[in-house]
Amino acid sequence: MANIASADNNLLVMTFYIIGISYTFNRMIDSIDEKINFTSQKDIISEQLKEQNIQDDVGISFKLGATYSLGDLKELLMFVENKSENLAVYVDWDNSSIVVEHSKQSYRVIRKSPDITRDLAVPQSPSLVAPKKTLTTTITAENTFELDKESGTYKANKVIVDIASLEKNPVKANRILFKKFMNEETTLQFSLQLVLRISEVRAGLQPGSNKPPMCIVNCPFVIRKLPWTYALPWNKKR
């Protein structure tokens, strides 16, 4: 009988131990920041450049981190390369836009600069990319800016895609979308609709006679929820 009682006690202790470990482990997972990943769809960008016959003249790419928290991505670092020998490539910021697919919202692109932003309505000059040069710049969407009433200036404080707001959105479909995204059952998308203007500079050739005078290149991004293991310290440099 003593052996049976001892075995029962051991089993009880082991059960509580397992429950305690499980509870602690689950709390640890809950306390870890949710991590997401943004991926530029390079193949789609390349295909569009080919369709417009400018793949040998223009290159478009982006630099993104391996992981982000839900509230991290407030701007994009992009590169526009002019590969040509004799084309002037202009990036038309005011006619470019960032489109969030699930909300169907489109926002004007703002090219960030070190200058203080006091008025978002001021027109932005197109950026010239000279032959054999690369434009490196940081952009964001107009909706990311908030007005600081004390200083009277605008600062990009919001995220480009506000995923967290879907959780308590009054529209049920958005709440369902948030749950599926966080459960890694679906992805989210947004895109940069980049407007380029191209000018021929060879003597005797009219602008646009050999290359399209204006190109719209859709640069899509896919957003994925990453497994919780990506938030562990040894995965931060992934």
N, C-alpha and C positions, 0 to 999 in steps of 0.2 A: 504493500500500500504506500509506503514511504517513497518507493521508487516511482510509482505512478504519480503521486502528488508532486514530486520533484520534477518529473517530466512535464506535467501540466504547467507548473510554475515557469519552467524554462520556455515552454511554448508561448505562454502569456507574455513573458518578457520579450521574446523574439518578435511577437506580433506588434507590441507597442514600439519596439525599436524600429521595425520596418515602417510602421505608420509615421513615426517621428522623422525618419530619413526621407520618406516620400513627401511629407508636408514641407520639410525644409528645402528639398530639391525643387518642389513646385513653386515655393515662395521665391527661391533664387531665380528661377526662370522668369517669373512675373516681374521681378525687379530689374531685369535686364532690358535695356533700351531696344525697341523694335528697330530692325535694320532693313533698309530697302536698297535696291540697286537700280541705277539708270543706265540704259544701254542705247547708244546711238546706232540706228539701223544703217550702217555704212553701205551695204549692198544696194539698198533702195536709193540712197543718194547717188551712188555711182551710176545706177541704171538711168536715173533721170538726166544726169549730165550727158550720158550717151545719147538718149533720145533727143536732146536738144543740140547735139553735135558740138558740145563744148568740153567733152571729157579730157581733151588734150590741152585745154586752155585754162580751166578752172578746177581747183581742188577745194573741198569744204570738209573740215573735220572739227572735232570737239575734244576737249580734255575733261574727263569725269573721274571722280574718286571711285574706289572699289565699293564702298558702302556709305550710306547716309542714314541719319535719323529722319523721322517723318517731317521734322521742321527745319531741315538743313538746306536744301537746294533753293537758293534765292537768286542765283545768277548762273550763267553759262560762259565758259571760256571757249571761244571759237577761233578758228583759223581759216582765212580765205586766201588761197594761193592763186596768183596769176602766173600760170606756166608759160604763157605765150611770149612771143618776141615783139609783137607790135599791136597788142590790144590794150585798151584802157578799160579796166573793170571797175565799176562803181557799185557799192552796196547802198541800196536805197532803204534807209532805216524807217522812214515814216510810212512807207507802203508795205513794209514787212510786218509780220504778226506772229504771235504765239497762240496756238489753238489747243485747248484742252478738250480731248475727245468726249469724255463721259458727260461733261456739262455743256458741250457745244458752244463754249464761250471763246471769243477771239479778242486778243489784246494787242495793242500796238507795242512794237519792240522799242525798247529804250537802250541806246548804247551808253554804258556807264563811263563817266569821265571823272578825273580828280576834282573838277570844278563843283562848286556847291549848286545843287539843283533847287531853284526857286519857283520855276514854272514849268509844268509838264507839257503845257500847250505850245511851247516854243518849238518851231520846226527844227528838225535835225538835218544838218548838211550831209549829203551822201559822202561816203568814204571812198577815195580813189585808191585802187591797188595797182601800182605801176607794173609793167612787164617784169617778170622774173622776181617779183617781190611777194611777201606774205603779210597780210594784215592780221595782227593778233589783237583781239579785243574782248571785252567782257560785256555781255548783254543781259537784259532781264525783261520782264513784262511790265507794262505800265501799272497793272493792278498790284504789284508788289510794293509800291511806294506808299508811304504814309506821311502826312504833314505833321511836322513838329511845330506846334503852335507857338512855343516860346521863341524858337529861332526863325520861324517862318520858312524853313527849308524842308525839302522832301528827302526821305531816306528809304532805301529798299529794305524794309523790315519783314515783309511777308514772303511766303514761299511761292514759287511759280505754280506748283500744283498743290492745292490745299487738301491733302488726303484726310487729315484728322477731322475736318469739318463734316465729312460724310457720315461719321459715326452717329451723330445726333441730328442729322438732316431731317427736316419735316417730311421730305419725300421718302416713302418707304423703299422705293427701288434703290435709292442712294445708300440707305442703311444696309440693305442686303448686299449691295456692291462692296461696301466697306468690309463687311464680315467675310465675304468670299475672298477679297484681296488679302486680308490679314490671315486667313486660313490657307493662303497660297493656292487657292483654287482658280484664280483669274489674275490677269495683269491689267494695268492701266496704261494709257497712252497720251502723249501730247506731241505736238510738232511745231517746228519753226518753219513758217512760210517765208523763205528768204527771196527778196526781189533783187536781181542783179541787172544792171544796165551796162551794155558792152558797146564800145565804140571802136570802129576801125580807124587806124591812123596812117595807113598806106596811101600814098598820093594817088589820086584818080579813082579811089574806091569810095563809094557812098556809104555812110554809116548804116549798118544793118543789111547791106547787100550780100554779105557772105556769112555773117553771124547774126543771130537774132538780136535786135536792139534791146529787148527786155526778156529776161528769163525769170520764171518763178520756180524755185527749187524747194520741194517739200522735204524737210529734214525731220523724220520721225524718231521718237524716243519711246522705249518700252520701260515701264516701271514694274519691278518685281519685288514682292515681299520675300526676304531671305529667311532661312531657318534660324532659330534662336541661337544656334551654335556660332553663327557669324559674329555675334556680339561678344564672344569670349575674348579675353585680352590677347591671346596668342594669334587671333585671326584679324587683328586690327590693321595689319599691313598687307592683307590680301589684295 
